[in-house]
Amino acid sequence: MRADIITIGDEILIGQVVDTNATYLGKTLNNIGIEVRQIHSISDNKEAILDAFATAQDQVDLVVMTGGLGPTKDDITKHTLCAYFDDTLAFYPDVMAHIDELFRKYVKAPVNDLNRGQAMLPSSCTQLFNAHGTAMGMWMQKEKTVFVSLPGVPFEMKHLVQEKLIPLIKATFSLPARVHKTMMTYGLGESIIAEKISDWEAALPQHIKLAYLPNLGRVRLRLSASGTDEAVLHQEIDALFADLYPLIGDYIKGFESEQPIEMQIGTVLTQKGWTLATAESCTGGALAALFTQHPGASTFFRGSVVSYATEVKQQLLGVQQQDIERHTVVSEPVALSMAKGVIRQTGAHVAIATTGNFGPTQGEADVEIGTVVIAIIAPNIEYVETFIFGKHRERNLRKTLNKALELLHNKLASEL
């Protein structure tokens, strides 16, 4: 079964909004066994929408589109659907009652004619009721192709996909079994991993495919399998991944569907009854944010000191002027002092510190642009290392975060 994804909106085409809807839809459809043929981003324009429909007609089984369902005049998807299906808009009383209730509870303003227009849908559509907004989803079929229109608001779209669209797709189409699983590795580049696992990769069965997904200090290895029995595919993939441990086991950090590496670190800390703090200069609090984005992080994460300025390193973390003068602020003695200082400030058992020069200018530290120092202090551990990551500021941040997580994971694992 094949599908096209169409995202509608001038805001996407001019770069004002990042199209996360297409990414979500591609992943979700693929996970239920639907091959996505292509993704279009098109203008809020009748001709552009009709052209996309014509391109997909009878070439795919399913077209899923998002956007263009708002109450204003620039939202023309419903009218275009009527033109394509030779249909007319009809009033849906249940939708109107829902809109009235939403306004009564949350808007505290009278419903106007534009809002009432949201209760007008193509008369032949199957309505996908949107409990979280005023724009309903629609399912319509022409010849061999089903066309689905969803609101562009990501939260509303995802709700409709999970609660309405997927069950209807499964009830309508016969879908193959498709399984994906992604292994996380840190510390080796893509080409080195490929060399180490080349014999394993060459022996993969024809119905199982490997993809390398590199990202600045980490590489994800995804196995994808297609067949008729999902349970058998899971068993095959698990057995193949198990064969990788003798080859690259030191670099494997679990699976993407399980705990991310920062929460694996949190699990280890919790098991040992330890807590964590970060002292950050070049990473600007981004390392702490990786931990605190997860529910439950408060059980092991104490806090962070973002000591971007040299004076803050001295005043809050106790970094000595003589160390700065002798070694510069981007140095191993300063990174160790930062880690020790944040332990004093927060009472944490473990600390990780980052200091570096991401560029683009040399700054006050007389070091090469791209120099980063990472220090870790824990019971029985005092570790510091210097890295040269290059001259691209944004890439340096991601490399530093990935390397910091890798090092902290490895050092804590060695204590178990």
N, C-alpha and C positions, 0 to 999 in steps of 0.2 A: 504494500500500500504506500502511495506517495502523496505528499502534500506540498503546497506552497504557503509561505507566510507573507502577508502584506501588512506593512505598518504605514498608516496614513497620517500625514502632518507636515506642514511646511517647517515647523519648529525642528523637526528631525533633519530635514534637508539642509537647513542653514547652520546646523551645529549647535542650536540653542538648547536642545534636549538630547541626552544620550539615549539611544534606543535599547533599553533593557528588556522591553517586551519581546522583541524578536529572539534574544538570547534565551529567555525563559521558555518561550514557546518551542523553540528548536529542541532544547533539552527535554522538555516534557513530552513532546510528541515522539521523539526518538526513543524515550524510555518505555513507551507502550507499543513499540514495534512499527512506527510510521517513519518512513524515509522522507526527510525534507529535501525536496528537489532544489529549491531556491528561495531566497528571501528578497523581497522588494521593499524599498522605502519610497513612497510616492507622495505627490502633492495633494492637498485638499482641492482636487480639481476633477470634475466629472469625467473629462476625456481620459485623464491619467488612470482613474479607477476603472473605467470601462475597458481600457487597453489591457490592464493587468488581469481583469476577469477573462477577457478573450484569450489571452496568452495561456491561462491556466485551464480553460474549458476543455474537458475530455482528455487533457494531458496528465492531470492528477486526479486523485479521488476526493481530495479535501483541500479547500482554501480557507485559511484562518486569517482574518484581518483584524487589526485593532485601530481605533481612533476614528475621529470624524463623527462622533455620536452625541456631541454636546448640544446645548439648547440654542446656540447662536447661529446666525445665517451662514457662517463659514463652514459649519459642520453639515456636509451634504451626503454622507454615506447612505442614509436611509432613502433619500430621494434617488440616488444613483442605483441602489438595489431595485427600487421600483421600476426604474427605466430598463434595467437589464432583464428583469423577470416579467416585464409587462404587467405590473401590479400597481396598486394604489395604497396609500396610507389609510389605516383604519384606527378608530379610537378603541383603546383597551382600558376598560373601567378599572380593572385590578391594578394596573400600573398607575393610573391617576390617584387611586386611593393610597397607594404606597407613597407617591410624591407628596400628597397632602400630609401624610403622617410624618415624613421626614422633615418637612418644613415646620410643622407644628412643634416637633421635638427639638430640632437643632438649628433652624435658620432664624426663627422668630421674625419672619417677614412674610408678607402675603405672596401667594403663588401668582406669577404673572403669566401672560400668554406664551412667552417663550418656554417657561417651565411646563405649561400644559402641553406644549408640543412634544414633550418627551413621552407622552402617553400615546402618540401616534406612531404605529409600526406598520410595515407591509402586511397586508391582510392575509397573505398565504404563509407567513413565516411561522416557524415553531419558536415560541418565546423562551429565552433563557433568562429566568427571573433574577435580577440583580438586587439582592437584599441590602447592599451597602451603598447604592447610588441611584440616580434617576435614569441612567442610560441602560436599557435592557440589551441583552445579547439576543442575536437572531440566528436561526438555522434555516437555510433555504437550499433547495436542490434543483438543478437544471441538468437534465439528461444524466450523464454519468458522474457529475461533480457536485459535491456538497459545498456550499459557501456559508461560512460562519462569520458573523460580525460581532466583535466584542468592544467594550469601552477601552479607551486608551489609558485611563488611570490605572497604574500597575496593580494597586491593591485590589481594585474591583475586578480587573481582568483575571488576576490569579485566582480569586475566589470563584469566578464563573468557570474557569478552566477545571478546577478541582471538583467543584460541587455539581456542575451541570454538564460541561462539555465532555470530559473524559468518560463519564458513565454513558452518555448518549453515543459517543463514538464506539465504545465497546459493545453496546447493544445493536449497533447498526452494521459494523464491519467485522469481518473475521481477521484477527490480527495475529501475526507471528510472535513467537516469544523472542525477546531481545534483552540481553543482560549486559550491563557495563559495570566495571569495577576499576577503581583507580588507586594505585599504590603511590605513596609519597616517599621520595628520596631527597636527602639533603647532603651536600658536600662533594658531589661528583658532577662533572659536566655531561651533557648529552652524548657526546661522541665517545667518551670513556666508558659510560654505561653500555652504550651500544656494542662496544668492543668486548666488554666483559660478558655480555649475555648473547653474543651473536649465535652461538650454537643452539641455545635455548629458543631464540627467536626463529631460527630457520626450521625448527622442528614443530612450530605451532601448527595445529590442524587448520585446514582450509577455512572452516567456518568461524574461526577466532582470529581477530585482527588486533595488532598492537599499535598504539599511538604514543609517541614521545611528546610531552608537553613541558618544555623547559621554561623556567622563569627565574632568572637572576639568583643563582645559588641553590635552586632546587629543581628537580625534574620529576614530573608526574608520569607514571607509566599506566596507560589505560588499556585494558583488555575489553574487547567488545565481541559478543557472541550472538549468533542468530540461529534459531532452530524451532522445534515444535514443543519441547519440554523445558520449561523455565528452570525447574529444580535440577535437571541434569546439567543445564548450562552453568548454573551456579557452582555445582560440584566440579565441573571441568575447570572453570576459571580459578577456583580456590586451590585446586591441585597444581595448576600451572604456576600460580604465584608462590606456592610453597616451595617450588623448585628454584626460585630466585634467591632464597635466603643463603644457601651455600655460596652463591656467586657474588652477591652485593649486600649481604645481611647487615653489615656495619653501617650502611647508609640508608636503610629502610626505616621510615618513621611512621608506619601504620598506613591506614587507608583513608581516602578522602571522605568516604561515607561514615567513618567512625570519628573519633575525636581529632580535631586539628592539633598540630604539634604544641601549641601554647597550652591547650587544655590537657594534653598528655603530661606536660611539665607540671601543671596544677595537680594532676592526680598523684604524681610522684611526691610532690611537696606535701600533699594532704596525708598520704600514707606515712610519711616520716614525721608528721606533726610540725613541719616547717612552714614559714611564711616568706614571701618574696617582696622586694622593693626594687625600683629602677632609679638610676641616676643618669639622666640623659642630657647630652649637649647637642650633638649634631642631629640626633633623631627627634628632638623636640617634643617628646611625649608620645610619639607614635608607637614605641615599644609597649608602654603601659596601656595604650588604647587597645592593642591586640589582645591583652589579657582581659581588660575590663569590659570588652564588648560581649562577653559570654556570661549568661546567668550562672551564679554560683562562684564567680571569681573572688568574691569577698571572703570566702573560706580560707584562701591562701594568699591573696594579694593585699599588701599593707598600704602601699602608696608609691609616689614618685616625686623626685625633685628634678625639675627641668632647669638645669643650670646653664643656660645658653651663654650668658655673659661671664667673663672671667671673675668679676667681683662676686657673683652669686656662687660660683664654685668655691671661692675662698670663704665667704661669709656663712653659707649654709652647710657646705660639705667639708669645710676645714682643709681645703687644698692649700698647701704652703707656697708662699711667694717664691721661696728658693727653688722649689721643684719646677715652678713655671719658668723662672729665669734660666735654670740649668737645662731643662728638657723641652720647653714650650708646653702650651695647654693641650696639644695633641701628642701625648706621650704615654708610655706605659706607667710611669710613676703617678702621673696625674689621674689616669683612669682607675688605678688601684685606690688612690686616695678618695676619689668620688664614690666608689663602691663601699669602702669602709665608712665614709661619712654618712651615706644614706642609711646604713645599718644603725648608726648611732642615732640618727634623727627619727627613724621609724620603729626601731626595735625588731626589724625583720631578721630572720635567720640567714637568708640568702639575698644577695644583691648582684645585679648586673649593671655595668656602667658602659656608656658609649661616649666617645669624644672623637671628633674628626673634622676634616675640612672637605666639604662636599663641592666647594667651588661656587661660582665660577672664578672668584678672585682668590688670591693667596691668603688674605686675612692676616690676623696677628700672629698666627703660628707659622713658623718658618719650616713648613713641611710641604711635600708635594701634594698638589690637589688630588683628592681621592683617597688620602690617607685616613684610615679609621682605626681606632684602638678600642678593643672590647675587653673588659675585665669582669671576672666573676669571683665573688667571695662567698664562701659557705663553710659550715663546719668541716674541717679537714681539707678544704679546697682554697687555694689562692692561685688564680690563673689569669694571665693577660697575654694578648696577642695583637700584633699590628698587621693590618692588611692594606693593600693598594688596590682600590676598586675602579679607578678610571676617572674621567673628567665630566661625566654626565650626571648632573645633580640628582635628578629624579631616580635614575637607575641606582645611584649610590645609596639612596635611602632604602630602596627595596633590598639591595644586596646586604646592607648592614642589618636590617631586620631579620632576613632569612639566616644570615650567619650567626647572629646573636641567639636566635632560637635553636639553631643546630648545636651550637657550643653548649648552651645551658642544658639542653636535653641530654647531650652526651655526658657532661660532667655529673649531672644528677643521676643518670642511669648507672654510672660507674660506682655510685654509693649504695646501690641496692644489693 
